[in-house]
Amino acid sequence: MTTEHNWAGNLVYRQERLERPTEVHALQEIVAAASSVRALGSRHSFNDIADTTGTLVSLEKLPSDIRVDGAGRTVSVSGAVRYGELAAELQRQGFALANLASLPHISVAGAVATATHGSGNRNGNLATAVAAIEFVTASGDLRTVRRGEDADFGGMVVNLGALGIMTRLTLDIERSFAVRQDVYTDLPWARVLGNFEEITGAAYSVSLFTDWAGDTVNQAWLKFRTSADDGAPAAEAFSGGTRAEEPLHPVPGMSSVNCTQQLGVPGPWSDRLAHFRLAFTPSSGAELQSEYLVGSEHSRAAIDAVRSLAPKLAPLLQISEIRTMAADRLWLSSNYGRSGIGLHFTWKPLQRDVEAFLPELESSLAPFAARPHWGKLFTGQAGPLERLYPRLADFRALADDWDPQGKFRNGFLERTVFAHLPGVLSGSHGPSARRRWPRWARSGGCAARGGTRGRRRPGAW
Ligand SMILES: Cc1cc2nc3c(=O)[nH]c(=O)nc-3n(C[C@H](O)[C@H](O)[C@H](O)COP(=O)(O)OP(=O)(O)OC[C@H]3O[C@@H](n4cnc5c(N)ncnc54)[C@H](O)[C@@H]3O)c2cc1C
């Protein structure tokens, strides 16, 4: 057995075996026979959410297919399909997804499971496009759930891999559209904070890149929906920032060849909504990431709180990105019940130093009920997840119902969702269980417990 690790290389998976079934029937048999099993997506998460000491299952050898239903405005994809492949096929057939994350390299299933998002005041995260999911359940049976039919559908989408293995997902689509991407540099913070909603609402998708130092935001990326023949030059200035005259990478000093077309050249959504191109390394490639999502009402205060940490961030940070997302009703979504902003941190690959700093960062964001991104590094100091996710107890009940033996559980889920303490929460949920939370879980830190233990590479989470 070769060593298997995540994309960032900061986590060695602890699996006993890695299975790559070539047909769904074989996958069903693997799951039915396993006592502990987790699905592996494209491995782009930075923490142990996909890890297991039992069986890891990759769907990459299952037949891959993309079925477009133009009349019904949906597309159905098999479990390992990546957004880059899907976007290209949809565009070829004249259709589009509403949004993409910064990179097209991730699997649809893995992204949906963690509430992965792009940006846009009116855009929900990627999981909000899900209309139906086919699972291989704990018993090895196939079960399909559909929006509007299953009462608990809102709990089944952002599922952290806890309900089963997703073998097909059906997503909403729309007619293809063109996008142009204009980049501005050095926007004064005073202007950005003074007109925050206007700036983030100035285009279909807006990203602000900052190192938090100084008086200006490094870059603003504005992705406009437009017509394919839009030849209008971009305004020379935007909110005090200057139009970039050459393509830029968000990480200072990196080549823009990895990035999607900028300079206002219109083209297909599939080549513009993500920041990075499928054939190239996304982001810096040697990095760790964290992200915290706060409600819109706290945008300015949360940004101020992070800016006050700028001197401490400087030695650890490559770049930060601020994005916006619309509210949704998916129980474990970072945007459940509230629109808000994501405060994202691309760290240098300094695991121990980042790990040492995160509690301070999380404490500074705790007053804003910051929800950590499920797929990135966090310690739980942001606050007890029970308080941050009002439907967490309902999700525990759902997971217990779907997976009574806990075969899809892993260390990550025990810490964050089930808080597996003897006689406390495992297998119990609801208001009475909530009253029995131990002191450390009520005051934060649940994800930190055990979070750095296990047979990981030295220094890795
Ligand atoms: C360079 C880079 C850029 C990123 N940019 C963004 C961004 O713009 N926005 C954002 O929100 N996030 C971003 N992320 C984070 C990333 O989107 C999430 O970590 C996402 O979950 C990764 O998907 P994956 O396919 O790699 O899943 P994995 O990391 O492999 O798995 C994630 C979870 O999904 C589960 N899972 C995977 N496949 C299945 C399946 N078939 N059935 C059931 N469960 C499954 C796994 O068990 C695990 O719990 C970025 C990450 C990187 C490395």
The ligand as a MOL file (V3000), in Angstrom:
LIG
                    3D

  0  0  0     0  0            999 V3000
M  V30 BEGIN CTAB
M  V30 COUNTS 53 58 0 0 0
M  V30 BEGIN ATOM
M  V30 1 C -6.2880 25.4400 -4.0930 0
M  V30 2 C -7.6150 25.3100 -3.4170 0
M  V30 3 C -8.5820 26.2630 -3.6420 0
M  V30 4 C -9.8240 26.1800 -2.9910 0
M  V30 5 N -10.7770 27.1170 -3.2770 0
M  V30 6 C -11.9730 27.0600 -2.6510 0
M  V30 7 C -12.9920 28.0140 -2.9370 0
M  V30 8 O -12.8510 28.8530 -3.8210 0
M  V30 9 N -14.1290 27.9620 -2.2080 0
M  V30 10 C -14.3260 27.0410 -1.2340 0
M  V30 11 O -15.3770 27.0700 -0.5910 0
M  V30 12 N -13.4190 26.0630 -0.9920 0
M  V30 13 C -12.2550 26.0620 -1.6780 0
M  V30 14 N -11.3250 25.0750 -1.4450 0
M  V30 15 C -11.6790 23.9720 -0.5360 0
M  V30 16 C -12.3210 22.8130 -1.3090 0
M  V30 17 O -13.2730 23.2770 -2.2010 0
M  V30 18 C -13.0100 21.8380 -0.3490 0
M  V30 19 O -12.0960 21.3520 0.5610 0
M  V30 20 C -13.7030 20.6830 -1.0900 0
M  V30 21 O -14.3910 19.9030 -0.1470 0
M  V30 22 C -12.7180 19.8210 -1.8370 0
M  V30 23 O -13.4140 18.8500 -2.6030 0
M  V30 24 P -12.7330 17.4470 -2.9160 0
M  V30 25 O -13.4310 16.8420 -4.0630 0
M  V30 26 O -11.2730 17.5930 -2.9950 0
M  V30 27 O -13.1390 16.6360 -1.6030 0
M  V30 28 P -12.2160 15.8810 -0.4630 0
M  V30 29 O -11.3400 16.9120 0.1020 0
M  V30 30 O -11.5860 14.7060 -1.1200 0
M  V30 31 O -13.3530 15.4440 0.5020 0
M  V30 32 C -14.1090 16.4110 1.1920 0
M  V30 33 C -15.2970 15.7410 1.8830 0
M  V30 34 O -16.2220 15.3020 0.9010 0
M  V30 35 C -16.5140 13.9300 1.1140 0
M  V30 36 N -16.7650 13.3300 -0.1890 0
M  V30 37 C -16.0240 13.4140 -1.3010 0
M  V30 38 N -16.6020 12.7060 -2.2910 0
M  V30 39 C -17.7200 12.1650 -1.7600 0
M  V30 40 C -18.7400 11.2970 -2.2800 0
M  V30 41 N -18.7420 10.8680 -3.5490 0
M  V30 42 N -19.7490 10.9350 -1.4370 0
M  V30 43 C -19.7780 11.3750 -0.1570 0
M  V30 44 N -18.8470 12.1820 0.3720 0
M  V30 45 C -17.8360 12.5680 -0.4370 0
M  V30 46 C -15.2820 13.3540 1.7840 0
M  V30 47 O -15.5730 12.1650 2.5050 0
M  V30 48 C -14.9350 14.5070 2.7060 0
M  V30 49 O -15.7500 14.4560 3.8490 0
M  V30 50 C -10.0920 25.1160 -2.0960 0
M  V30 51 C -9.1100 24.1300 -1.8810 0
M  V30 52 C -7.8940 24.2220 -2.5510 0
M  V30 53 C -6.8590 23.1470 -2.3390 0
M  V30 END ATOM
M  V30 BEGIN BOND
M  V30 1 1 1 2
M  V30 2 1 2 3
M  V30 3 2 2 52
M  V30 4 2 3 4
M  V30 5 1 4 5
M  V30 6 1 4 50
M  V30 7 2 5 6
M  V30 8 1 6 7
M  V30 9 1 6 13
M  V30 10 2 7 8
M  V30 11 1 7 9
M  V30 12 1 9 10
M  V30 13 2 10 11
M  V30 14 1 10 12
M  V30 15 2 12 13
M  V30 16 1 13 14
M  V30 17 1 14 15
M  V30 18 1 14 50
M  V30 19 1 15 16
M  V30 20 1 16 17
M  V30 21 1 16 18
M  V30 22 1 18 19
M  V30 23 1 18 20
M  V30 24 1 20 21
M  V30 25 1 20 22
M  V30 26 1 22 23
M  V30 27 1 23 24
M  V30 28 2 24 25
M  V30 29 1 24 26
M  V30 30 1 24 27
M  V30 31 1 27 28
M  V30 32 2 28 29
M  V30 33 1 28 30
M  V30 34 1 28 31
M  V30 35 1 31 32
M  V30 36 1 32 33
M  V30 37 1 33 34
M  V30 38 1 33 48
M  V30 39 1 34 35
M  V30 40 1 35 36
M  V30 41 1 35 46
M  V30 42 1 36 37
M  V30 43 1 36 45
M  V30 44 2 37 38
M  V30 45 1 38 39
M  V30 46 1 39 40
M  V30 47 2 39 45
M  V30 48 1 40 41
M  V30 49 2 40 42
M  V30 50 1 42 43
M  V30 51 2 43 44
M  V30 52 1 44 45
M  V30 53 1 46 47
M  V30 54 1 46 48
M  V30 55 1 48 49
M  V30 56 2 50 51
M  V30 57 1 51 52
M  V30 58 1 52 53
M  V30 END BOND
M  V30 END CTAB
M  END
